[in-house]
Amino acid sequence: MKLSRLAKLLTVLSAPLILFGCAFAQKQFYYPLRGASQFTPANAGLAYEDVYFSSADGTRLHGWFIPALGETKGVILHVHGNAGKLQDHLAGILWLPQEHYAVFTFDYRGYGLSDDKTPNPKGLMEDTQAAIAWLKNRPETNAQKLLILAQSLGGNNAVAAVANGSREGIAGIVLDATFYSYSSIANDKLFGAGIFLCDKYSASQLIGQLAPIPVFIVHGDRDRVIPYQHAQKLFAAAGQPKTLRIVKDAGHLFTLDDAPVRAEVLNFFAAGAVHEPSLRR
């Protein structure tokens, strides 16, 4: 009885510490920059539209809509990574309008010109859902060719957004350098730190629910930020159709600089479907 009471007392006393640890760990997970971006699509010779829209809780978000050059083959939602703001992720998508894809990219809460609210997994999922909804209402958007390119942290946000929202009209999802779960990447950085992070909105819990939306997972084998084993685990957890491409000698978010990989992604976008599971290295 004494041991039982002691255990209950320790549980009560440790609960606030765990909650504090979770809040602290979650806050340390994000690295946003505030303010307007100085480098815009116009600096690269591309027309663009400043867009403001609202998340489910009323948070005002900011993004850029970049039309395709020439004919429009499809519309891509870009869900960016952890650090910085729009300008810090623009270089990775400037090639898409030249390939005749319109692109919508946006900042989460707490980033750039979006409302200054503390980022968290649920909020970022809802921000991504709001971006999908806004894009679906664009007259340029063909419901059969709404595609998603999600990078790093953005991959978890995109998977959570689609798995917990409407999948209608989403023709394919590319996950570039995405981590398996919040807890697993935290453990990679500091052993045991994963206990402070919840995986409710992690790709590990939700990627299996995306099927039959085709998923293309790409990762560099020299990624020092998120090891490529995360991609292998995501591929194993995903339903069909799915493709895994481990890119030799590529670091974090450098896989799409490789011309053959870029061609594979474009083929994936053009097809809007991959019917057989595929593993390449």
Protein Blocks (a to p, Z undefined) as FASTA:
>chain_A
ZZmmmmmmmmmmmmmmmmmmmmmmmmmmpccdedjdfbdfklnopacdddddddfkopac
dddddddehjafbdcdddddfehcfklmmmmmmmmmmnopacdddddehiajbccddddf
klmmmmmmmmmmmmmmpmklcfklcccddehjlmmmmmmmmmmmcfehiabdcdehiafb
fklmmmmmoghklmmpcfklgmklmmmmmpccdcdddddfkbfkbccklmmmmmmmpccd
ddddddehiaehilmmpmklmmmmmmmmmnopafbdcddZZ
